[in-house]
């Protein structure tokens, strides 16, 4: 079967469009933070403050071990808004 010029052009155009529209994958620490915020927004309450603090530290935030979880989540939201 011989490919016509139109079908080759269409295939090339589709390939090029996919190449340009491809979005880079998010770093794992950012995707983890997004999942945490989505869970909180859905009504979940983080039961382990150490995990929330670890996620914040992975984002580059300095977090006190005595900081309330709500404040840490607020800071994570702000950091995600900057990303």
Secondary structure, DSSP 8 states (H G I E B T S, - for coil): ----HHHHHHHHHHHHHHHHH------HHHHHHHHHHHHHHTT---S-HHHHHHHHHHTT----TTS-HHHHHHHHHHHHHH-
